[in-house]
Amino acid sequence: SQDFPVSLRASAGTPVAEPGAPGFQGKAASRLAEALQGQEAGNALAEELAAAFVKAWGLTPESAQRLRALLSALRSNESFRSSVLERGSAGVSALVAEDPRCWAGEGLKAKREVWEREALAEAAPSPQGGIERPCPECGGRALCETGSSAGFKLPKAYAHYRCIELHCGKQTRIST
């Protein structure tokens, strides 16, 4: 379902938003005013924000998604809501251009950083390569690379250990 009045273009038969249609922008303004909780100043700012979002992003799904993100951030992030009210009309254009991820609270930003680090650690190989195993020389941590090399009739398996402990640092090759 769409939140703004729609007419059918006769030539193409596709739904098009009527110019100056108050439906989408009006609903957005009323929801923003509710989320801002700023009485008269909040209502005027909500009208400006809704108009700026529609002007910048049009009546597109991206505009609706950005407005939903803004509403969610205003409701859940008290410091963000107060900063939006403080900036007032002067900060509207900057707010429209910002990345919605910037509007999140500190807790969510911290979670996102952890998720990003975990995903990168999972996707990117370790800079030194190998799997961490106990060092055969000192029992500390060592990077182990396994593989096989050509033998007379059968390939020979090997394990190459590189100790990463400061006091050891030895390299050991075990063949079977």
Secondary structure, DSSP 4 states (H G I P E B T S, - for coil): --SS-EEE-TTT--EEEPTT-HHHHHHHHHHHHHHHT-HHHHHHHHHHHHHHHHHHH-SSHHHHHHHHHHHHHHHH-HHHHHHHHHHGGGGHHHHHHS-GGGGS-HHHHHHHHHHHHHHHHHHSPPTT-SEEEE-TTTSSEEEEEEEEE--SSS-EEEEEEEE--TTT--EEEEE-
